Amino acid sequence: MKKFNYTILSLAMVSMLSVSCKKWVDYDPKEDFVITEKEYLRSESDYRTMAVSVYTPLQWLNQAVVVGEIASDNAVAGGENASDVLSLQQIDDYTHTPINSTLQELWVSAYEGVNRANYMTQYKTTNLAGAAVNFAGKDALYGEVYFLRAYYYFTLVKFFGDVPLFVDKRLGLTDSKSLKRAAKADVYKQIEADLTAAVAALPAVQVQKGRITKYAAQALLGKVYLYQNKFTEAATTLEAVITANAFSLVSNYGSMFLASGENGPESVFEIQYSNNSPYYNWGGATRGQGNYAVQQCGVRGLNGSGAMPYAAGWSTNLPTANLAAAYTAGDQRKNVTILDMEAYKAANPSFNITYQVAPFKNTGLYNQKYLPRKGETSGQIELNYTNNFRIIRYSDVLLMAAEAFNRSAAPNDAKALSYLNRVRERAFGNTTNNFSGAGTALRDAIWNERRLELAMEGDRFFDLVRTGQAATKITGFRVGKHEVFPIPQQEVEISGLPQNSGY
């Protein structure tokens, strides 16, 4: 498939949109030509190619997972020194300001995704030439677009609270001064509408793994309800995913995070990464098709012989001792989530392991779920790891449903307990460690289980905020300020957006 380059205006920026390859799209970067929007969306192929490009900014949001852990009690920034990736150090220390390159990149990337989705919805019925382009599967294709727009807005509202909301067209530079911040409730209302439309249009199964399904849309909708404390709606929506019997918990927890475990029976939604077209641009390190965050969490200066599987990285996003201590004996998730490098070295003397101890905020622990492995990258090695981000897993659906049933107006603790214990039984391999409480004790157990099950996957900070636990769990967290991050200063200056309180 040829590469299409065409200009699309994003929020207060001009960007070049290139169709990304993903793992399920053929792509030849050597063939390159420029087209205008008036020449585009004239065929089914155009629509399907453009839909792929709406997925692309998902890859650019890789730092959302990193921030979701570093801003919490699960991880520290680590690195070489206090200025190594300064934007993450500031978030870790709770000294971040509106001038923060990581937050700016997340804002711009999410709105690029919104703008691409809006471009498609703007011309859903007729293209720019006024002609209708109809084909089998078009409604289902738009179900993917609606999901993606909802996901981008959900990312924005989680990070920044009230944000500009627009859905009727893509924005140009002249629109920037007219932007206003919409109330969070209104943004959530649009997210719900998009996901409801996606559920109605999407198939239960996609031929190409990694594409959005009906169940992914239902699971995200359930999560959106949970974030708004709409527990009855969340319970109903998530129960529909569970009773469909479309997913199962894999017996080996660690297998999910291997290359062979991607898009497996527990996967509800994953962000797809590839290195089919290796990336070399250090000026936009997060903008490739590979997962830049994998390199970040690797062990600095790592070398080893024989079958030692790991590759070197930068010792960023290091699990804390607090997280390690939260696991109890017999929980298989601890050793999958956390690598104690000294213990690993001692247990594998034949590997002749050498490495540089992380000199800054060293915990001695590393994020093993996404630790870089040999042979899983190419080209500019650091930028092209193929590891998918597991965004929604079936265990997450079970735990969200458990919380929703427990906290509903008419609680069903029996069902909540059943879903919680299904996750615990997989973790321990037995029923000995099953929980047996109810009410608030059960709620607290579910919250704790979310930490253990989903650690280093990007949910922890947002879970602590939405459940009101952040101030007691996170050092430096200020109530009334740190529930959201600051609006990037560039957006305040260009679009005149008011800043979040305290920043």
SVG drawing of the C-alpha trace seen along z (x, -y; Angstrom):
<svg xmlns="http://www.w3.org/2000/svg" viewBox="-31 -34 61 58">
<polyline fill="none" stroke="black" stroke-width="0.4" points="0.0,0.0 1.3,-3.4 2.1,-6.1 -0.3,-9.0 0.9,-12.3 -1.5,-15.2 -1.9,-18.2 -4.4,-18.2 -4.7,-21.0 -4.7,-20.0 -5.4,-22.1 -3.1,-25.2 -0.7,-23.3 -0.1,-22.0 1.0,-18.4 1.8,-16.0 -0.4,-12.9 1.1,-9.7 -0.7,-6.4 0.8,-4.2 1.5,-0.6 0.3,1.2 0.8,4.9 -2.2,5.5 -1.6,3.0 0.8,3.3 2.9,0.2 5.7,-0.8 7.4,-4.0 9.4,-4.3 6.4,-5.2 5.4,-8.8 3.3,-11.4 1.2,-14.3 -2.6,-14.6 -5.0,-17.3 -8.2,-16.7 -10.3,-17.5 -8.8,-14.5 -9.4,-12.2 -12.3,-10.2 -13.5,-9.2 -13.4,-5.5 -13.8,-2.7 -10.0,-2.4 -9.7,-6.1 -12.1,-5.7 -10.4,-2.6 -6.9,-4.1 -8.1,-7.3 -9.6,-5.1 -6.2,-3.5 -4.7,-7.0 -7.2,-7.7 -5.6,-4.9 -2.1,-6.3 -2.1,-8.9 -2.8,-6.0 0.8,-5.1 1.9,-8.6 0.2,-8.5 2.7,-6.0 3.7,-8.4 0.2,-8.3 0.9,-4.9 4.3,-6.1 2.8,-9.1 -0.1,-7.0 2.5,-5.1 5.2,-7.7 2.5,-10.2 1.4,-7.5 2.9,-5.4 3.7,-2.6 6.8,-4.1 9.5,-6.7 11.0,-8.5 14.5,-7.1 17.0,-7.8 20.6,-9.1 20.2,-12.3 17.7,-14.9 17.4,-16.4 17.0,-13.1 13.7,-13.5 13.0,-16.6 9.3,-16.6 8.8,-13.1 11.0,-14.1 8.7,-17.1 5.6,-14.9 7.2,-12.4 8.2,-15.2 4.8,-17.1 6.7,-20.2 5.2,-20.1 4.0,-23.3 2.2,-24.3 5.6,-24.2 6.1,-20.4 7.0,-18.7 5.4,-15.3 2.0,-16.9 2.2,-19.1 2.8,-16.1 -0.1,-14.2 -2.4,-17.1 -1.3,-17.6 -1.4,-13.9 -4.9,-13.4 -6.3,-16.3 -4.6,-15.2 -6.6,-12.0 -9.8,-13.9 -9.2,-16.0 -8.6,-13.0 -11.8,-11.4 -13.7,-14.6 -12.4,-14.7 -14.0,-11.3 -17.3,-12.1 -17.5,-15.4 -17.5,-13.6 -19.3,-10.4 -22.3,-11.0 -20.7,-12.8 -17.1,-13.7 -15.8,-17.2 -17.0,-16.8 -20.5,-16.2 -20.6,-12.6 -21.8,-9.7 -19.3,-6.8 -21.2,-3.8 -19.7,-0.3 -20.4,2.7 -19.0,2.4 -19.0,-1.4 -21.1,-1.7 -18.8,0.7 -15.8,-1.2 -17.3,-4.3 -17.8,-2.4 -14.0,-2.3 -13.8,-6.0 -16.3,-6.8 -14.5,-4.6 -11.2,-6.3 -12.6,-9.8 -14.1,-8.7 -10.7,-7.3 -8.9,-10.5 -11.4,-12.6 -11.3,-10.2 -7.5,-10.6 -7.9,-14.4 -10.6,-14.6 -8.6,-12.2 -5.5,-14.3 -6.8,-17.8 -10.4,-18.0 -12.5,-20.5 -11.2,-20.6 -12.2,-22.1 -14.9,-19.9 -15.6,-19.8 -17.0,-17.0 -18.6,-18.5 -15.5,-19.2 -11.7,-19.2 -10.3,-22.5 -8.0,-24.8 -5.6,-27.4 -8.1,-30.2 -10.4,-28.3 -7.9,-28.3 -9.0,-31.7 -12.7,-30.5 -11.9,-27.5 -13.5,-27.3 -13.1,-24.7 -16.2,-22.5 -17.4,-21.2 -16.1,-17.8 -19.7,-16.5 -20.3,-17.6 -17.1,-15.9 -18.2,-12.7 -21.6,-13.0 -20.0,-13.1 -17.8,-10.2 -20.8,-8.2 -22.6,-9.1 -19.7,-8.0 -19.2,-4.7 -22.9,-3.9 -22.8,-4.5 -19.7,-2.3 -21.3,0.5 -24.2,0.5 -22.1,0.5 -19.1,2.7 -18.8,6.4 -18.1,8.8 -15.0,10.1 -12.6,8.4 -10.8,10.4 -7.7,8.3 -6.5,8.5 -6.0,5.2 -9.0,3.5 -11.7,2.2 -14.6,4.6 -18.0,4.2 -16.7,5.6 -13.8,3.1 -16.4,0.3 -18.6,1.8 -15.6,2.2 -14.5,-1.4 -18.0,-2.7 -18.2,-0.8 -14.9,-2.4 -16.2,-5.8 -19.3,-5.2 -17.1,-4.1 -15.1,-7.3 -18.3,-9.3 -19.6,-7.2 -22.4,-5.9 -22.1,-2.5 -25.5,-1.0 -24.8,-1.9 -21.2,-0.6 -22.4,2.7 -24.9,3.3 -22.5,2.4 -19.6,4.5 -21.8,7.4 -22.7,7.6 -19.0,8.1 -18.6,10.8 -21.7,12.8 -20.7,12.8 -18.1,15.4 -15.8,13.9 -12.8,13.6 -11.0,15.7 -8.2,15.3 -5.0,17.0 -3.6,19.4 -0.1,18.0 -0.3,14.4 3.2,13.6 2.4,15.0 0.2,12.0 3.2,9.7 5.3,11.7 5.2,11.1 3.4,14.4 0.7,13.2 -0.3,10.1 -4.0,9.9 -4.7,13.1 -7.8,14.5 -7.6,11.9 -7.1,8.9 -10.1,6.6 -8.1,3.6 -4.4,3.2 -2.6,0.4 -0.7,1.9 3.0,1.2 5.3,2.4 8.7,1.8 7.8,2.8 8.9,-0.7 11.8,-1.5 11.7,-5.1 14.8,-7.3 13.5,-10.7 14.9,-11.8 13.1,-15.1 9.8,-13.3 10.8,-10.3 7.2,-9.3 5.9,-9.7 7.0,-6.4 5.2,-3.2 7.3,-1.5 6.7,-1.8 9.3,-4.3 8.2,-3.6 9.7,-0.1 13.2,-1.5 12.6,-3.9 12.1,-1.1 15.0,1.1 18.0,1.7 20.8,-0.8 24.0,0.6 22.7,4.2 24.9,6.9 24.7,10.7 25.7,13.8 23.9,17.0 20.1,17.0 19.7,13.8 16.6,12.4 16.7,8.7 18.1,5.7 19.4,2.5 17.4,-0.6 17.4,-3.8 16.2,-2.8 13.1,-5.1 9.7,-4.3 11.1,-2.1 8.6,-0.2 8.8,-1.3 9.5,0.8 6.0,-0.2 4.5,1.6 6.7,4.7 5.7,4.9 2.0,4.8 2.1,8.3 1.7,11.3 3.5,14.6 2.4,16.9 1.1,14.1 2.6,14.9 1.9,11.3 4.8,9.9 7.6,11.5 5.9,10.8 5.4,7.1 8.7,6.4 12.2,7.5 14.7,7.4 17.9,7.2 20.3,8.2 18.1,11.3 17.9,12.2 21.6,11.8 22.3,14.1 19.8,16.7 21.4,16.8 25.2,16.8 25.7,18.4 24.4,15.2 27.5,13.2 25.2,10.2 26.7,6.7 24.7,3.5 24.7,-0.1 22.7,-0.6 20.2,-3.4 22.0,-6.3 18.9,-8.5 16.0,-7.4 17.3,-3.9 14.9,-1.3 16.7,1.8 13.5,2.8 12.5,2.7 9.2,2.8 9.2,6.3 5.9,6.2 7.4,4.0 11.1,4.6 12.9,4.5 13.8,7.9 16.4,8.9 15.1,9.2 12.0,7.1 13.2,3.9 15.1,2.8 16.3,-0.3 16.9,-3.1 16.7,-0.5 15.4,-2.7 12.4,-3.9 11.1,-0.8 10.1,1.8 7.0,3.8 5.5,4.3 1.7,3.6 0.3,1.7 -2.4,3.8 -5.0,1.1 -8.0,3.1 -7.7,6.7 -10.5,9.1 -9.3,9.1 -9.7,5.3 -13.3,5.8 -13.9,8.2 -12.5,5.9 -14.4,2.9 -17.6,4.9 -16.9,6.0 -16.5,2.4 -19.6,1.3 -21.8,4.0 -20.4,3.3 -21.0,-0.4 -24.3,-0.4 -27.4,-1.9 -28.6,1.7 -25.3,3.5 -24.8,7.1 -21.8,8.1 -22.1,11.7 -21.5,11.0 -18.7,8.5 -17.0,11.1 -17.3,13.7 -15.5,11.5 -12.9,10.3 -12.0,13.9 -11.8,15.1 -8.9,12.7 -7.3,13.7 -7.6,17.4 -5.6,16.9 -3.0,14.9 -2.5,17.5 -3.4,20.7 -5.8,21.7 -8.9,20.6 -7.0,20.3 -6.5,16.6 -10.0,15.8 -11.6,12.7 -14.8,13.2 -15.8,9.7 -18.6,7.3 -19.5,3.7 -16.7,1.2 -14.2,3.9 -15.0,5.5 -14.7,2.2 -11.3,1.6 -10.2,5.2 -11.3,4.5 -9.3,1.3 -6.2,3.0 -6.7,5.8 -6.7,3.3 -3.3,2.1 -1.8,5.6 -3.4,6.8 -2.8,3.7 0.4,2.4 2.7,0.6 -0.1,0.6 -1.0,-3.1 -4.2,-3.1 -2.9,-3.6 -2.8,-7.5 -6.3,-7.8 -7.7,-5.1 -6.4,-6.9 -7.8,-10.2 -11.3,-8.9 -11.6,-7.0 -10.4,-9.9 -7.3,-8.0 -4.6,-10.1 -3.9,-12.5 -3.2,-9.7 -1.2,-7.5 0.9,-10.0 3.6,-12.2 3.2,-15.8 -0.4,-15.5 -2.5,-18.5 -6.3,-18.2 -7.9,-20.7 -4.9,-20.9 -3.3,-17.7 -6.5,-15.8 -5.7,-17.1 -2.5,-18.2 -2.0,-21.8 -3.2,-22.9 0.0,-23.2 1.2,-26.8 1.3,-26.9 -2.5,-26.3 -3.1,-28.9 -1.2,-31.5 -2.4,-30.6 -6.1,-29.8 -6.6,-31.9 -7.7,-28.8 -8.0,-29.4 -5.6,-27.4 -6.5,-24.7 -6.7,-25.8 -3.4,-26.0 -1.2,-26.1"/>
</svg>
